[in-house]
Structures are given as C-alpha cells and as structure tokens.
Amino acid sequence: MANARIKGIHYAHAAIVAKDFDKSLEFYKALGFTPYVTWGEGRGRIMLLDIWDGSQLEQFAKGGDEYAVNGKWLHLAFAVENVDEAYRIALEAGATSLIPPTDKPLESSPKRITLRLAFVAGPDGEQIEFCKEKAYGF
C-alpha cells in the first residue's frame, strides 16, 4: 500500500559511523552489498552501499571512540529469504553472534505473526537483525 500523504516515499537508507572505514566496508561487501557512490576524504569520507532492494546503507568514516557503541539508533534490520543463511554469512564475514536464529511469535494486531530472526554485531558493534515474517504458530 502506498503512503497516502507523502507521495512516492520509501525506505532509502540507514547510516552508520565506522571506526575503521575499510574494515566496515569489507564486512558489508562480504554480505553482498556493493559500493554505489563515495565522496570526501579521510575522516570526512562517506559511501553509499547498494543493498540491491532499492535501499542503501550509508557509511561515514568519522567514527571514533567518542561515539557510543550503538550510537543513536538501536539496530539495522534486513528482511531476508533465509535468516539462518544470512546469519551464517554474517558470522563468516566477521560478525559476532548476539541472538542465533529463532522463531518469535508475536501477540500482534491486527494480525498475529511469527518472525524468524537473528541478531549479530558488525565490526563497529552495530546491531544487525535478519528477519522474515512467517505464518503465525510456525
């Protein structure tokens, strides 16, 4: 369903601040993301990585010890076809396991759903969720 108030709106990107820009870039490339555009230099370097679903991840190089472990956001969430496979690939790319793949039934409304989900920490401690909606009760 389209947004009735803001025509053409859609998810564009999430932004992270990388302490080690190149390490973070290699991690996301290992997840299948590809560099789209980059600008700036040194601690002013910024890159958009294409996720291949019409959205992107924006990575800033200005990270450092002054940034909180999770910054001002809770986690990045990526809907995937196979949560277990995405989790495995992330661990192989250097992520740290936070929550292994599990089914989470939700007492949600107006419909009840179950999510298959897993959480990992990326190279800068950013929390990444892989999820897939399943039929309730599975």
C-alpha positions in Angstrom: 0.0 0.0 0.0 1.3 3.4 -0.9 1.6 6.3 1.5 -1.5 8.5 1.0 0.1 11.6 2.5 3.7 11.7 1.1 3.6 10.5 -2.5 6.5 8.3 -3.6 8.0 7.9 -0.1 10.0 4.7 0.6 12.9 3.5 2.7 16.1 5.0 1.4 19.0 4.1 3.8 20.3 3.7 7.3 23.6 5.4 8.3 26.4 4.1 10.4 29.5 5.7 11.7 32.5 3.4 11.2 35.5 3.5 13.4 37.6 1.5 10.8 36.0 2.5 7.4 37.8 -0.1 5.4 37.1 -3.0 7.8 33.4 -2.0 7.9 33.3 -1.7 4.1 34.8 -5.2 3.6 32.3 -6.6 6.1 29.3 -5.2 4.2 30.8 -6.2 0.9 31.1 -9.8 2.2 27.3 -9.6 2.9 26.8 -8.8 -0.8 26.4 -5.0 -0.6 28.2 -3.1 -3.4 29.7 0.4 -3.3 27.4 2.9 -5.2 29.0 6.3 -4.7 31.6 7.8 -2.4 32.7 11.3 -1.5 35.0 13.1 0.8 38.4 12.0 2.2 39.9 10.8 5.4 37.5 11.2 8.4 35.2 13.0 6.0 34.8 10.0 3.7 31.2 8.8 3.1 30.0 5.9 1.0 26.6 4.7 -0.1 26.4 0.9 -0.4 23.7 -0.6 -2.5 21.7 -3.4 -0.7 20.0 -4.4 -4.1 16.4 -3.9 -3.0 16.2 -0.2 -3.8 17.7 0.9 -0.5 21.2 1.6 0.7 23.5 1.7 3.7 25.4 5.0 4.2 28.7 4.6 5.9 30.6 7.6 7.5 34.4 7.4 8.2 34.3 9.9 11.1 33.8 7.2 13.7 36.0 7.1 16.8 35.9 6.4 20.5 33.7 9.4 21.1 30.8 7.5 19.5 28.6 5.3 21.7 28.6 1.6 20.9 25.2 1.8 19.4 25.1 5.5 18.5 21.6 7.0 18.5 19.9 4.0 16.9 19.0 0.5 18.1 19.7 -1.7 15.1 19.6 -2.2 11.3 17.0 -4.7 10.2 17.2 -6.5 6.9 14.3 -8.7 5.6 15.8 -11.8 4.0 14.6 -15.0 2.4 16.6 -17.3 4.7 17.5 -16.0 8.2 19.8 -18.9 9.0 21.8 -18.5 5.8 22.2 -14.7 6.3 23.3 -15.3 9.9 25.9 -17.8 8.8 27.2 -15.5 6.1 27.5 -12.6 8.6 29.4 -14.7 11.0 31.8 -15.9 8.2 32.3 -12.2 7.4 33.4 -11.5 10.9 30.2 -10.6 12.8 29.7 -11.6 16.4 26.6 -13.6 17.3 24.1 -11.8 19.6 20.9 -13.9 19.1 21.1 -17.1 16.9 18.2 -17.8 14.5 15.0 -18.2 16.4 11.2 -18.1 15.8 9.5 -15.3 17.7 5.7 -15.5 17.8 4.2 -12.0 18.4 0.9 -11.3 20.0 0.4 -8.6 17.4 -2.6 -7.0 15.9 -4.5 -6.6 13.6 -2.9 -9.9 12.6 -0.7 -12.3 14.6 2.7 -13.1 13.1 5.8 -15.1 13.8 9.2 -13.7 12.9 12.2 -15.8 12.2 15.0 -13.6 13.4 18.7 -13.5 14.3 21.0 -10.7 15.6 24.7 -10.1 15.0 27.1 -7.3 15.8 29.0 -5.8 12.9 32.6 -4.5 13.0 31.7 -1.3 14.9 29.4 -3.0 17.3 26.3 -2.1 15.3 23.4 -4.5 15.8 22.1 -6.1 12.7 18.8 -8.0 12.6 18.0 -10.5 9.8 14.3 -11.3 9.8 11.5 -13.0 7.8 7.8 -12.9 8.6 6.3 -16.4 8.9 2.7 -17.6 9.4 1.6 -17.4 13.0 2.2 -20.5 15.0 5.1 -21.9 13.0 
